[in-house]
Amino acid sequence: MTFQRWRDHLRHELHKRGLPARYSTRLIEELTDHFTDMQLENQSMEAQSSIDEVLGTPEMLALAAKKEFMGSTF
C-alpha cells in the first residue's frame, strides 16, 4: 500500500469513528511527519511495504485515536 493510500484509508477510518475533521487532520499530519523522519533516518527502509509495520494499521490507529479523543473530552 502506498503512503497516500494508507493516509486516505486512515482518514476514512477516523471519519467512520466520528472524530472531528480538525483532530483527524492534525493526527495525520503528525504521523506523516513521523514517517518522513523515519524514512530520512533509515534510507534503506522499504516504505511501500512497511507502513503498517512502522506506524500501525489505519484501523488500529483510528481505534486508539478515538479512545484518546474520548478520554480527553469526557
Predicted model as a PDB file, atoms N, CA, C, CB and O in Angstrom, pLDDT in the B-factor column:
MODEL        1                                                                  
ATOM      1  N   MET A   1       0.856  -1.176   0.000  1.00 69.00           N  
ATOM      2  CA  MET A   1       0.000   0.000   0.000  1.00 69.00           C  
ATOM      3  C   MET A   1       0.896   1.232   0.000  1.00 69.00           C  
ATOM      4  CB  MET A   1      -0.970   0.002   1.229  1.00 69.00           C  
ATOM      5  O   MET A   1       1.830   1.336   0.795  1.00 69.00           O  
ATOM      6  N   THR A   2       0.603   2.151  -0.891  1.00 85.00           N  
ATOM      7  CA  THR A   2       1.385   3.383  -0.927  1.00 85.00           C  
ATOM      8  C   THR A   2       1.038   4.239   0.282  1.00 85.00           C  
ATOM      9  CB  THR A   2       1.131   4.163  -2.240  1.00 85.00           C  
ATOM     10  O   THR A   2      -0.012   4.067   0.902  1.00 85.00           O  
ATOM     11  N   PHE A   3       1.927   5.156   0.605  1.00 88.00           N  
ATOM     12  CA  PHE A   3       1.694   6.006   1.763  1.00 88.00           C  
ATOM     13  C   PHE A   3       0.424   6.848   1.576  1.00 88.00           C  
ATOM     14  CB  PHE A   3       2.909   6.916   2.009  1.00 88.00           C  
ATOM     15  O   PHE A   3      -0.337   7.036   2.525  1.00 88.00           O  
ATOM     16  N   GLN A   4       0.196   7.348   0.371  1.00 93.00           N  
ATOM     17  CA  GLN A   4      -1.011   8.152   0.129  1.00 93.00           C  
ATOM     18  C   GLN A   4      -2.277   7.320   0.341  1.00 93.00           C  
ATOM     19  CB  GLN A   4      -0.994   8.732  -1.300  1.00 93.00           C  
ATOM     20  O   GLN A   4      -3.237   7.801   0.941  1.00 93.00           O  
ATOM     21  N   ARG A   5      -2.286   6.091  -0.141  1.00 94.00           N  
ATOM     22  CA  ARG A   5      -3.457   5.215   0.073  1.00 94.00           C  
ATOM     23  C   ARG A   5      -3.639   4.922   1.560  1.00 94.00           C  
ATOM     24  CB  ARG A   5      -3.300   3.883  -0.716  1.00 94.00           C  
ATOM     25  O   ARG A   5      -4.764   4.874   2.058  1.00 94.00           O  
ATOM     26  N   TRP A   6      -2.516   4.726   2.270  1.00 94.00           N  
ATOM     27  CA  TRP A   6      -2.572   4.473   3.702  1.00 94.00           C  
ATOM     28  C   TRP A   6      -3.187   5.676   4.424  1.00 94.00           C  
ATOM     29  CB  TRP A   6      -1.161   4.168   4.255  1.00 94.00           C  
ATOM     30  O   TRP A   6      -4.036   5.516   5.301  1.00 94.00           O  
ATOM     31  N   ARG A   7      -2.747   6.883   4.046  1.00 95.00           N  
ATOM     32  CA  ARG A   7      -3.301   8.111   4.646  1.00 95.00           C  
ATOM     33  C   ARG A   7      -4.787   8.242   4.347  1.00 95.00           C  
ATOM     34  CB  ARG A   7      -2.553   9.354   4.128  1.00 95.00           C  
ATOM     35  O   ARG A   7      -5.564   8.580   5.240  1.00 95.00           O  
ATOM     36  N   ASP A   8      -5.193   7.985   3.121  1.00 97.00           N  
ATOM     37  CA  ASP A   8      -6.606   8.064   2.752  1.00 97.00           C  
ATOM     38  C   ASP A   8      -7.431   7.055   3.549  1.00 97.00           C  
ATOM     39  CB  ASP A   8      -6.782   7.821   1.245  1.00 97.00           C  
ATOM     40  O   ASP A   8      -8.531   7.364   4.007  1.00 97.00           O  
ATOM     41  N   HIS A   9      -6.893   5.860   3.705  1.00 97.00           N  
ATOM     42  CA  HIS A   9      -7.575   4.824   4.476  1.00 97.00           C  
ATOM     43  C   HIS A   9      -7.707   5.259   5.938  1.00 97.00           C  
ATOM     44  CB  HIS A   9      -6.813   3.479   4.376  1.00 97.00           C  
ATOM     45  O   HIS A   9      -8.762   5.081   6.548  1.00 97.00           O  
ATOM     46  N   LEU A  10      -6.640   5.826   6.496  1.00 97.00           N  
ATOM     47  CA  LEU A  10      -6.687   6.315   7.873  1.00 97.00           C  
ATOM     48  C   LEU A  10      -7.725   7.427   8.011  1.00 97.00           C  
ATOM     49  CB  LEU A  10      -5.298   6.822   8.315  1.00 97.00           C  
ATOM     50  O   LEU A  10      -8.501   7.427   8.967  1.00 97.00           O  
ATOM     51  N   ARG A  11      -7.752   8.362   7.081  1.00 98.00           N  
ATOM     52  CA  ARG A  11      -8.742   9.456   7.122  1.00 98.00           C  
ATOM     53  C   ARG A  11     -10.160   8.874   7.120  1.00 98.00           C  
ATOM     54  CB  ARG A  11      -8.550  10.427   5.908  1.00 98.00           C  
ATOM     55  O   ARG A  11     -11.026   9.330   7.867  1.00 98.00           O  
ATOM     56  N   HIS A  12     -10.385   7.880   6.285  1.00 98.00           N  
ATOM     57  CA  HIS A  12     -11.698   7.222   6.219  1.00 98.00           C  
ATOM     58  C   HIS A  12     -12.045   6.559   7.560  1.00 98.00           C  
ATOM     59  CB  HIS A  12     -11.716   6.168   5.083  1.00 98.00           C  
ATOM     60  O   HIS A  12     -13.164   6.693   8.056  1.00 98.00           O  
ATOM     61  N   GLU A  13     -11.085   5.851   8.131  1.00 98.00           N  
ATOM     62  CA  GLU A  13     -11.319   5.164   9.407  1.00 98.00           C  
ATOM     63  C   GLU A  13     -11.597   6.162  10.534  1.00 98.00           C  
ATOM     64  CB  GLU A  13     -10.108   4.289   9.769  1.00 98.00           C  
ATOM     65  O   GLU A  13     -12.450   5.910  11.386  1.00 98.00           O  
ATOM     66  N   LEU A  14     -10.900   7.264  10.545  1.00 98.00           N  
ATOM     67  CA  LEU A  14     -11.131   8.292  11.571  1.00 98.00           C  
ATOM     68  C   LEU A  14     -12.520   8.907  11.408  1.00 98.00           C  
ATOM     69  CB  LEU A  14     -10.045   9.396  11.494  1.00 98.00           C  
ATOM     70  O   LEU A  14     -13.233   9.129  12.386  1.00 98.00           O  
ATOM     71  N   HIS A  15     -12.889   9.178  10.160  1.00 98.00           N  
ATOM     72  CA  HIS A  15     -14.216   9.739   9.875  1.00 98.00           C  
ATOM     73  C   HIS A  15     -15.313   8.750  10.281  1.00 98.00           C  
ATOM     74  CB  HIS A  15     -14.346  10.097   8.368  1.00 98.00           C  
ATOM     75  O   HIS A  15     -16.323   9.135  10.870  1.00 98.00           O  
ATOM     76  N   LYS A  16     -15.099   7.479   9.961  1.00 97.00           N  
ATOM     77  CA  LYS A  16     -16.068   6.436  10.273  1.00 97.00           C  
ATOM     78  C   LYS A  16     -16.323   6.348  11.785  1.00 97.00           C  
ATOM     79  CB  LYS A  16     -15.577   5.083   9.738  1.00 97.00           C  
ATOM     80  O   LYS A  16     -17.416   5.980  12.217  1.00 97.00           O  
ATOM     81  N   ARG A  17     -15.321   6.685  12.566  1.00 97.00           N  
ATOM     82  CA  ARG A  17     -15.458   6.632  14.026  1.00 97.00           C  
ATOM     83  C   ARG A  17     -15.931   7.952  14.620  1.00 97.00           C  
ATOM     84  CB  ARG A  17     -14.138   6.243  14.655  1.00 97.00           C  
ATOM     85  O   ARG A  17     -15.988   8.103  15.840  1.00 97.00           O  
ATOM     86  N   GLY A  18     -16.269   8.903  13.762  1.00 96.00           N  
ATOM     87  CA  GLY A  18     -16.883  10.144  14.213  1.00 96.00           C  
ATOM     88  C   GLY A  18     -15.930  11.165  14.800  1.00 96.00           C  
ATOM     89  O   GLY A  18     -16.358  12.061  15.527  1.00 96.00           O  
ATOM     90  N   LEU A  19     -14.642  11.047  14.499  1.00 97.00           N  
ATOM     91  CA  LEU A  19     -13.686  12.017  15.029  1.00 97.00           C  
ATOM     92  C   LEU A  19     -13.757  13.311  14.218  1.00 97.00           C  
ATOM     93  CB  LEU A  19     -12.247  11.438  15.009  1.00 97.00           C  
ATOM     94  O   LEU A  19     -13.967  13.275  13.005  1.00 97.00           O  
ATOM     95  N   PRO A  20     -13.583  14.448  14.885  1.00 97.00           N  
ATOM     96  CA  PRO A  20     -13.657  15.732  14.184  1.00 97.00           C  
ATOM     97  C   PRO A  20     -12.585  15.863  13.103  1.00 97.00           C  
ATOM     98  CB  PRO A  20     -13.522  16.875  15.178  1.00 97.00           C  
ATOM     99  O   PRO A  20     -11.478  15.342  13.242  1.00 97.00           O  
ATOM    100  N   ALA A  21     -12.927  16.557  12.040  1.00 96.00           N  
ATOM    101  CA  ALA A  21     -12.005  16.720  10.912  1.00 96.00           C  
ATOM    102  C   ALA A  21     -10.706  17.391  11.345  1.00 96.00           C  
ATOM    103  CB  ALA A  21     -12.667  17.537   9.800  1.00 96.00           C  
ATOM    104  O   ALA A  21      -9.630  16.986  10.905  1.00 96.00           O  
ATOM    105  N   ARG A  22     -10.784  18.398  12.191  1.00 96.00           N  
ATOM    106  CA  ARG A  22      -9.576  19.108  12.640  1.00 96.00           C  
ATOM    107  C   ARG A  22      -8.652  18.160  13.403  1.00 96.00           C  
ATOM    108  CB  ARG A  22      -9.953  20.319  13.532  1.00 96.00           C  
ATOM    109  O   ARG A  22      -7.438  18.169  13.196  1.00 96.00           O  
ATOM    110  N   TYR A  23      -9.226  17.346  14.281  1.00 96.00           N  
ATOM    111  CA  TYR A  23      -8.453  16.369  15.048  1.00 96.00           C  
ATOM    112  C   TYR A  23      -7.809  15.343  14.115  1.00 96.00           C  
ATOM    113  CB  TYR A  23      -9.352  15.660  16.084  1.00 96.00           C  
ATOM    114  O   TYR A  23      -6.636  15.003  14.270  1.00 96.00           O  
ATOM    115  N   SER A  24      -8.579  14.857  13.154  1.00 97.00           N  
ATOM    116  CA  SER A  24      -8.084  13.860  12.207  1.00 97.00           C  
ATOM    117  C   SER A  24      -6.954  14.425  11.350  1.00 97.00           C  
ATOM    118  CB  SER A  24      -9.223  13.365  11.314  1.00 97.00           C  
ATOM    119  O   SER A  24      -5.936  13.765  11.139  1.00 97.00           O  
ATOM    120  N   THR A  25      -7.136  15.624  10.870  1.00 97.00           N  
ATOM    121  CA  THR A  25      -6.112  16.260  10.037  1.00 97.00           C  
ATOM    122  C   THR A  25      -4.818  16.429  10.818  1.00 97.00           C  
ATOM    123  CB  THR A  25      -6.601  17.624   9.521  1.00 97.00           C  
ATOM    124  O   THR A  25      -3.736  16.153  10.300  1.00 97.00           O  
ATOM    125  N   ARG A  26      -4.924  16.876  12.049  1.00 97.00           N  
ATOM    126  CA  ARG A  26      -3.732  17.063  12.884  1.00 97.00           C  
ATOM    127  C   ARG A  26      -3.025  15.738  13.126  1.00 97.00           C  
ATOM    128  CB  ARG A  26      -4.108  17.710  14.224  1.00 97.00           C  
ATOM    129  O   ARG A  26      -1.799  15.671  13.039  1.00 97.00           O  
ATOM    130  N   LEU A  27      -3.770  14.691  13.427  1.00 97.00           N  
ATOM    131  CA  LEU A  27      -3.178  13.378  13.657  1.00 97.00           C  
ATOM    132  C   LEU A  27      -2.459  12.881  12.403  1.00 97.00           C  
ATOM    133  CB  LEU A  27      -4.257  12.371  14.088  1.00 97.00           C  
ATOM    134  O   LEU A  27      -1.337  12.381  12.485  1.00 97.00           O  
ATOM    135  N   ILE A  28      -3.094  13.016  11.262  1.00 97.00           N  
ATOM    136  CA  ILE A  28      -2.484  12.566  10.005  1.00 97.00           C  
ATOM    137  C   ILE A  28      -1.222  13.362   9.707  1.00 97.00           C  
ATOM    138  CB  ILE A  28      -3.482  12.698   8.837  1.00 97.00           C  
ATOM    139  O   ILE A  28      -0.236  12.794   9.236  1.00 97.00           O  
ATOM    140  N   GLU A  29      -1.230  14.660   9.969  1.00 97.00           N  
ATOM    141  CA  GLU A  29      -0.032  15.482   9.764  1.00 97.00           C  
ATOM    142  C   GLU A  29       1.102  15.016  10.676  1.00 97.00           C  
ATOM    143  CB  GLU A  29      -0.345  16.973  10.025  1.00 97.00           C  
ATOM    144  O   GLU A  29       2.247  14.907  10.238  1.00 97.00           O  
ATOM    145  N   GLU A  30       0.787  14.743  11.932  1.00 96.00           N  
ATOM    146  CA  GLU A  30       1.803  14.279  12.884  1.00 96.00           C  
ATOM    147  C   GLU A  30       2.382  12.931  12.449  1.00 96.00           C  
ATOM    148  CB  GLU A  30       1.201  14.167  14.303  1.00 96.00           C  
ATOM    149  O   GLU A  30       3.596  12.732  12.497  1.00 96.00           O  
ATOM    150  N   LEU A  31       1.525  12.015  12.031  1.00 95.00           N  
ATOM    151  CA  LEU A  31       2.009  10.710  11.588  1.00 95.00           C  
ATOM    152  C   LEU A  31       2.822  10.817  10.299  1.00 95.00           C  
ATOM    153  CB  LEU A  31       0.836   9.758  11.386  1.00 95.00           C  
ATOM    154  O   LEU A  31       3.796  10.087  10.117  1.00 95.00           O  
ATOM    155  N   THR A  32       2.428  11.715   9.414  1.00 94.00           N  
ATOM    156  CA  THR A  32       3.189  11.943   8.184  1.00 94.00           C  
ATOM    157  C   THR A  32       4.582  12.459   8.522  1.00 94.00           C  
ATOM    158  CB  THR A  32       2.454  12.943   7.258  1.00 94.00           C  
ATOM    159  O   THR A  32       5.573  11.978   7.973  1.00 94.00           O  
ATOM    160  N   ASP A  33       4.663  13.430   9.420  1.00 94.00           N  
ATOM    161  CA  ASP A  33       5.968  13.953   9.842  1.00 94.00           C  
ATOM    162  C   ASP A  33       6.821  12.849  10.465  1.00 94.00           C  
ATOM    163  CB  ASP A  33       5.786  15.112  10.844  1.00 94.00           C  
ATOM    164  O   ASP A  33       8.011  12.734  10.173  1.00 94.00           O  
ATOM    165  N   HIS A  34       6.212  12.051  11.314  1.00 91.00           N  
ATOM    166  CA  HIS A  34       6.934  10.962  11.972  1.00 91.00           C  
ATOM    167  C   HIS A  34       7.462   9.966  10.941  1.00 91.00           C  
ATOM    168  CB  HIS A  34       6.023  10.247  12.986  1.00 91.00           C  
ATOM    169  O   HIS A  34       8.617   9.547  11.010  1.00 91.00           O  
ATOM    170  N   PHE A  35       6.616   9.593   9.994  1.00 88.00           N  
ATOM    171  CA  PHE A  35       7.018   8.633   8.974  1.00 88.00           C  
ATOM    172  C   PHE A  35       8.129   9.200   8.097  1.00 88.00           C  
ATOM    173  CB  PHE A  35       5.817   8.236   8.115  1.00 88.00           C  
ATOM    174  O   PHE A  35       9.074   8.490   7.753  1.00 88.00           O  
ATOM    175  N   THR A  36       8.018  10.466   7.736  1.00 88.00           N  
ATOM    176  CA  THR A  36       9.047  11.116   6.916  1.00 88.00           C  
ATOM    177  C   THR A  36      10.387  11.134   7.649  1.00 88.00           C  
ATOM    178  CB  THR A  36       8.621  12.556   6.551  1.00 88.00           C  
ATOM    179  O   THR A  36      11.428  10.842   7.060  1.00 88.00           O  
ATOM    180  N   ASP A  37      10.354  11.477   8.932  1.00 88.00           N  
ATOM    181  CA  ASP A  37      11.576  11.476   9.733  1.00 88.00           C  
ATOM    182  C   ASP A  37      12.201  10.090   9.777  1.00 88.00           C  
ATOM    183  CB  ASP A  37      11.286  11.964  11.150  1.00 88.00           C  
ATOM    184  O   ASP A  37      13.419   9.951   9.662  1.00 88.00           O  
ATOM    185  N   MET A  38      11.378   9.072   9.943  1.00 84.00           N  
ATOM    186  CA  MET A  38      11.886   7.707   9.998  1.00 84.00           C  
ATOM    187  C   MET A  38      12.516   7.292   8.669  1.00 84.00           C  
ATOM    188  CB  MET A  38      10.763   6.743  10.371  1.00 84.00           C  
ATOM    189  O   MET A  38      13.533   6.598   8.650  1.00 84.00           O  
ATOM    190  N   GLN A  39      11.922   7.710   7.578  1.00 81.00           N  
ATOM    191  CA  GLN A  39      12.475   7.390   6.261  1.00 81.00           C  
ATOM    192  C   GLN A  39      13.825   8.065   6.077  1.00 81.00           C  
ATOM    193  CB  GLN A  39      11.508   7.821   5.143  1.00 81.00           C  
ATOM    194  O   GLN A  39      14.750   7.461   5.534  1.00 81.00           O  
ATOM    195  N   LEU A  40      13.948   9.313   6.524  1.00 84.00           N  
ATOM    196  CA  LEU A  40      15.214  10.032   6.385  1.00 84.00           C  
ATOM    197  C   LEU A  40      16.312   9.398   7.231  1.00 84.00           C  
ATOM    198  CB  LEU A  40      15.038  11.495   6.777  1.00 84.00           C  
ATOM    199  O   LEU A  40      17.474   9.365   6.826  1.00 84.00           O  
ATOM    200  N   GLU A  41      15.940   8.894   8.408  1.00 81.00           N  
ATOM    201  CA  GLU A  41      16.915   8.246   9.276  1.00 81.00           C  
ATOM    202  C   GLU A  41      17.376   6.913   8.717  1.00 81.00           C  
ATOM    203  CB  GLU A  41      16.335   8.047  10.654  1.00 81.00           C  
ATOM    204  O   GLU A  41      18.521   6.510   8.920  1.00 81.00           O  
ATOM    205  N   ASN A  42      16.494   6.236   8.020  1.00 78.00           N  
ATOM    206  CA  ASN A  42      16.815   4.910   7.501  1.00 78.00           C  
ATOM    207  C   ASN A  42      16.477   4.877   6.014  1.00 78.00           C  
ATOM    208  CB  ASN A  42      16.042   3.795   8.278  1.00 78.00           C  
ATOM    209  O   ASN A  42      15.383   4.460   5.634  1.00 78.00           O  
ATOM    210  N   GLN A  43      17.391   5.304   5.194  1.00 72.00           N  
ATOM    211  CA  GLN A  43      17.163   5.415   3.749  1.00 72.00           C  
ATOM    212  C   GLN A  43      16.847   4.073   3.087  1.00 72.00           C  
ATOM    213  CB  GLN A  43      18.377   6.025   3.087  1.00 72.00           C  
ATOM    214  O   GLN A  43      16.247   4.053   2.012  1.00 72.00           O  
ATOM    215  N   SER A  44      17.228   2.974   3.689  1.00 62.00           N  
ATOM    216  CA  SER A  44      17.003   1.679   3.064  1.00 62.00           C  
ATOM    217  C   SER A  44      15.645   1.073   3.419  1.00 62.00           C  
ATOM    218  CB  SER A  44      18.098   0.730   3.461  1.00 62.00           C  
ATOM    219  O   SER A  44      15.316  -0.025   2.969  1.00 62.00           O  
ATOM    220  N   MET A  45      14.865   1.783   4.221  1.00 55.00           N  
ATOM    221  CA  MET A  45      13.573   1.244   4.655  1.00 55.00           C  
ATOM    222  C   MET A  45      12.643   1.024   3.459  1.00 55.00           C  
ATOM    223  CB  MET A  45      12.911   2.192   5.675  1.00 55.00           C  
ATOM    224  O   MET A  45      12.542   1.878   2.578  1.00 55.00           O  
ATOM    225  N   GLU A  46      11.973  -0.113   3.435  1.00 54.00           N  
ATOM    226  CA  GLU A  46      11.014  -0.428   2.389  1.00 54.00           C  
ATOM    227  C   GLU A  46       9.694   0.265   2.727  1.00 54.00           C  
ATOM    228  CB  GLU A  46      10.823  -1.976   2.242  1.00 54.00           C  
ATOM    229  O   GLU A  46       8.788  -0.363   3.275  1.00 54.00           O  
ATOM    230  N   ALA A  47       9.583   1.531   2.410  1.00 46.00           N  
ATOM    231  CA  ALA A  47       8.433   2.343   2.813  1.00 46.00           C  
ATOM    232  C   ALA A  47       7.114   1.806   2.279  1.00 46.00           C  
ATOM    233  CB  ALA A  47       8.620   3.762   2.347  1.00 46.00           C  
ATOM    234  O   ALA A  47       6.106   1.823   2.986  1.00 46.00           O  
ATOM    235  N   GLN A  48       7.110   1.339   1.061  1.00 46.00           N  
ATOM    236  CA  GLN A  48       5.859   0.918   0.459  1.00 46.00           C  
ATOM    237  C   GLN A  48       5.265  -0.319   1.121  1.00 46.00           C  
ATOM    238  CB  GLN A  48       6.066   0.656  -0.997  1.00 46.00           C  
ATOM    239  O   GLN A  48       4.045  -0.481   1.143  1.00 46.00           O  
ATOM    240  N   SER A  49       6.095  -1.176   1.651  1.00 49.00           N  
ATOM    241  CA  SER A  49       5.584  -2.424   2.204  1.00 49.00           C  
ATOM    242  C   SER A  49       5.572  -2.453   3.727  1.00 49.00           C  
ATOM    243  CB  SER A  49       6.398  -3.567   1.695  1.00 49.00           C  
ATOM    244  O   SER A  49       5.111  -3.437   4.305  1.00 49.00           O  
ATOM    245  N   SER A  50       6.059  -1.416   4.397  1.00 74.00           N  
ATOM    246  CA  SER A  50       6.172  -1.491   5.846  1.00 74.00           C  
ATOM    247  C   SER A  50       5.434  -0.374   6.588  1.00 74.00           C  
ATOM    248  CB  SER A  50       7.610  -1.465   6.226  1.00 74.00           C  
ATOM    249  O   SER A  50       5.673  -0.161   7.776  1.00 74.00           O  
ATOM    250  N   ILE A  51       4.573   0.313   5.922  1.00 84.00           N  
ATOM    251  CA  ILE A  51       3.854   1.401   6.578  1.00 84.00           C  
ATOM    252  C   ILE A  51       3.073   0.883   7.775  1.00 84.00           C  
ATOM    253  CB  ILE A  51       2.910   2.097   5.593  1.00 84.00           C  
ATOM    254  O   ILE A  51       3.142   1.466   8.857  1.00 84.00           O  
ATOM    255  N   ASP A  52       2.336  -0.200   7.597  1.00 87.00           N  
ATOM    256  CA  ASP A  52       1.563  -0.778   8.700  1.00 87.00           C  
ATOM    257  C   ASP A  52       2.479  -1.245   9.828  1.00 87.00           C  
ATOM    258  CB  ASP A  52       0.710  -1.951   8.199  1.00 87.00           C  
ATOM    259  O   ASP A  52       2.140  -1.111  11.004  1.00 87.00           O  
ATOM    260  N   GLU A  53       3.630  -1.789   9.470  1.00 85.00           N  
ATOM    261  CA  GLU A  53       4.569  -2.256  10.475  1.00 85.00           C  
ATOM    262  C   GLU A  53       5.188  -1.092  11.247  1.00 85.00           C  
ATOM    263  CB  GLU A  53       5.660  -3.090   9.824  1.00 85.00           C  
ATOM    264  O   GLU A  53       5.420  -1.202  12.451  1.00 85.00           O  
ATOM    265  N   VAL A  54       5.449  -0.002  10.577  1.00 83.00           N  
ATOM    266  CA  VAL A  54       6.107   1.146  11.201  1.00 83.00           C  
ATOM    267  C   VAL A  54       5.122   1.977  12.022  1.00 83.00           C  
ATOM    268  CB  VAL A  54       6.766   2.021  10.134  1.00 83.00           C  
ATOM    269  O   VAL A  54       5.404   2.310  13.173  1.00 83.00           O  
ATOM    270  N   LEU A  55       3.984   2.310  11.447  1.00 89.00           N  
ATOM    271  CA  LEU A  55       3.036   3.202  12.108  1.00 89.00           C  
ATOM    272  C   LEU A  55       1.822   2.483  12.693  1.00 89.00           C  
ATOM    273  CB  LEU A  55       2.572   4.242  11.140  1.00 89.00           C  
ATOM    274  O   LEU A  55       1.207   2.972  13.640  1.00 89.00           O  
ATOM    275  N   GLY A  56       1.485   1.350  12.143  1.00 92.00           N  
ATOM    276  CA  GLY A  56       0.280   0.634  12.556  1.00 92.00           C  
ATOM    277  C   GLY A  56      -0.753   0.684  11.449  1.00 92.00           C  
ATOM    278  O   GLY A  56      -0.650   1.484  10.518  1.00 92.00           O  
ATOM    279  N   THR A  57      -1.741  -0.173  11.559  1.00 95.00           N  
ATOM    280  CA  THR A  57      -2.793  -0.186  10.539  1.00 95.00           C  
ATOM    281  C   THR A  57      -3.724   1.005  10.764  1.00 95.00           C  
ATOM    282  CB  THR A  57      -3.593  -1.530  10.575  1.00 95.00           C  
ATOM    283  O   THR A  57      -3.863   1.478  11.892  1.00 95.00           O  
ATOM    284  N   PRO A  58      -4.353   1.484   9.714  1.00 97.00           N  
ATOM    285  CA  PRO A  58      -5.309   2.579   9.873  1.00 97.00           C  
ATOM    286  C   PRO A  58      -6.423   2.240  10.868  1.00 97.00           C  
ATOM    287  CB  PRO A  58      -5.916   2.934   8.524  1.00 97.00           C  
ATOM    288  O   PRO A  58      -6.856   3.097  11.638  1.00 97.00           O  
ATOM    289  N   GLU A  59      -6.882   0.993  10.848  1.00 97.00           N  
ATOM    290  CA  GLU A  59      -7.944   0.590  11.769  1.00 97.00           C  
ATOM    291  C   GLU A  59      -7.476   0.680  13.219  1.00 97.00           C  
ATOM    292  CB  GLU A  59      -8.411  -0.836  11.455  1.00 97.00           C  
ATOM    293  O   GLU A  59      -8.189   1.201  14.077  1.00 97.00           O  
ATOM    294  N   MET A  60      -6.279   0.173  13.485  1.00 96.00           N  
ATOM    295  CA  MET A  60      -5.723   0.190  14.835  1.00 96.00           C  
ATOM    296  C   MET A  60      -5.516   1.629  15.328  1.00 96.00           C  
ATOM    297  CB  MET A  60      -4.393  -0.581  14.871  1.00 96.00           C  
ATOM    298  O   MET A  60      -5.849   1.966  16.464  1.00 96.00           O  
ATOM    299  N   LEU A  61      -4.965   2.455  14.456  1.00 97.00           N  
ATOM    300  CA  LEU A  61      -4.713   3.844  14.824  1.00 97.00           C  
ATOM    301  C   LEU A  61      -6.015   4.612  15.052  1.00 97.00           C  
ATOM    302  CB  LEU A  61      -3.885   4.530  13.741  1.00 97.00           C  
ATOM    303  O   LEU A  61      -6.102   5.435  15.964  1.00 97.00           O  
ATOM    304  N   ALA A  62      -7.017   4.345  14.232  1.00 97.00           N  
ATOM    305  CA  ALA A  62      -8.303   5.032  14.398  1.00 97.00           C  
ATOM    306  C   ALA A  62      -8.957   4.645  15.721  1.00 97.00           C  
ATOM    307  CB  ALA A  62      -9.247   4.705  13.225  1.00 97.00           C  
ATOM    308  O   ALA A  62      -9.537   5.495  16.396  1.00 97.00           O  
ATOM    309  N   LEU A  63      -8.868   3.374  16.095  1.00 97.00           N  
ATOM    310  CA  LEU A  63      -9.419   2.943  17.381  1.00 97.00           C  
ATOM    311  C   LEU A  63      -8.691   3.622  18.543  1.00 97.00           C  
ATOM    312  CB  LEU A  63      -9.326   1.412  17.520  1.00 97.00           C  
ATOM    313  O   LEU A  63      -9.321   4.098  19.487  1.00 97.00           O  
ATOM    314  N   ALA A  64      -7.373   3.662  18.463  1.00 96.00           N  
ATOM    315  CA  ALA A  64      -6.582   4.304  19.515  1.00 96.00           C  
ATOM    316  C   ALA A  64      -6.873   5.805  19.568  1.00 96.00           C  
ATOM    317  CB  ALA A  64      -5.076   4.059  19.284  1.00 96.00           C  
ATOM    318  O   ALA A  64      -6.972   6.381  20.651  1.00 96.00           O  
ATOM    319  N   ALA A  65      -7.007   6.432  18.411  1.00 97.00           N  
ATOM    320  CA  ALA A  65      -7.287   7.870  18.364  1.00 97.00           C  
ATOM    321  C   ALA A  65      -8.650   8.170  18.974  1.00 97.00           C  
ATOM    322  CB  ALA A  65      -7.229   8.389  16.913  1.00 97.00           C  
ATOM    323  O   ALA A  65      -8.800   9.149  19.705  1.00 97.00           O  
ATOM    324  N   LYS A  66      -9.632   7.347  18.686  1.00 96.00           N  
ATOM    325  CA  LYS A  66     -10.967   7.569  19.257  1.00 96.00           C  
ATOM    326  C   LYS A  66     -10.918   7.444  20.774  1.00 96.00           C  
ATOM    327  CB  LYS A  66     -11.988   6.566  18.671  1.00 96.00           C  
ATOM    328  O   LYS A  66     -11.517   8.250  21.486  1.00 96.00           O  
ATOM    329  N   LYS A  67     -10.214   6.446  21.263  1.00 94.00           N  
ATOM    330  CA  LYS A  67     -10.076   6.254  22.708  1.00 94.00           C  
ATOM    331  C   LYS A  67      -9.412   7.469  23.358  1.00 94.00           C  
ATOM    332  CB  LYS A  67      -9.260   4.981  23.005  1.00 94.00           C  
ATOM    333  O   LYS A  67      -9.873   7.955  24.390  1.00 94.00           O  
ATOM    334  N   GLU A  68      -8.336   7.951  22.754  1.00 93.00           N  
ATOM    335  CA  GLU A  68      -7.631   9.123  23.274  1.00 93.00           C  
ATOM    336  C   GLU A  68      -8.530  10.371  23.225  1.00 93.00           C  
ATOM    337  CB  GLU A  68      -6.334   9.366  22.468  1.00 93.00           C  
ATOM    338  O   GLU A  68      -8.587  11.150  24.177  1.00 93.00           O  
ATOM    339  N   PHE A  69      -9.221  10.537  22.106  1.00 93.00           N  
ATOM    340  CA  PHE A  69     -10.078  11.704  21.945  1.00 93.00           C  
ATOM    341  C   PHE A  69     -11.211  11.699  22.974  1.00 93.00           C  
ATOM    342  CB  PHE A  69     -10.652  11.749  20.525  1.00 93.00           C  
ATOM    343  O   PHE A  69     -11.506  12.718  23.600  1.00 93.00           O  
ATOM    344  N   MET A  70     -11.832  10.544  23.133  1.00 90.00           N  
ATOM    345  CA  MET A  70     -12.942  10.452  24.095  1.00 90.00           C  
ATOM    346  C   MET A  70     -12.434  10.688  25.515  1.00 90.00           C  
ATOM    347  CB  MET A  70     -13.637   9.069  24.000  1.00 90.00           C  
ATOM    348  O   MET A  70     -13.125  11.322  26.313  1.00 90.00           O  
ATOM    349  N   GLY A  71     -11.268  10.203  25.839  1.00 85.00           N  
ATOM    350  CA  GLY A  71     -10.699  10.420  27.164  1.00 85.00           C  
ATOM    351  C   GLY A  71     -10.342  11.862  27.423  1.00 85.00           C  
ATOM    352  O   GLY A  71     -10.415  12.323  28.563  1.00 85.00           O  
ATOM    353  N   SER A  72      -9.959  12.581  26.391  1.00 77.00           N  
ATOM    354  CA  SER A  72      -9.550  13.977  26.581  1.00 77.00           C  
ATOM    355  C   SER A  72     -10.743  14.928  26.596  1.00 77.00           C  
ATOM    356  CB  SER A  72      -8.579  14.392  25.484  1.00 77.00           C  
ATOM    357  O   SER A  72     -10.625  16.054  27.079  1.00 77.00           O  
ATOM    358  N   THR A  73     -11.880  14.495  26.077  1.00 62.00           N  
ATOM    359  CA  THR A  73     -13.029  15.396  26.016  1.00 62.00           C  
ATOM    360  C   THR A  73     -14.130  15.008  26.986  1.00 62.00           C  
ATOM    361  CB  THR A  73     -13.582  15.429  24.619  1.00 62.00           C  
ATOM    362  O   THR A  73     -15.107  15.744  27.125  1.00 62.00           O  
ATOM    363  N   PHE A  74     -14.002  13.866  27.664  1.00 58.00           N  
ATOM    364  CA  PHE A  74     -15.034  13.396  28.549  1.00 58.00           C  
ATOM    365  C   PHE A  74     -15.032  14.140  29.817  1.00 58.00           C  
ATOM    366  CB  PHE A  74     -14.889  11.963  28.812  1.00 58.00           C  
ATOM    367  O   PHE A  74     -15.853  13.867  30.694  1.00 58.00           O  
TER     368      PHE A  74                                                      
ENDMDL                                                                          
END                                                                             
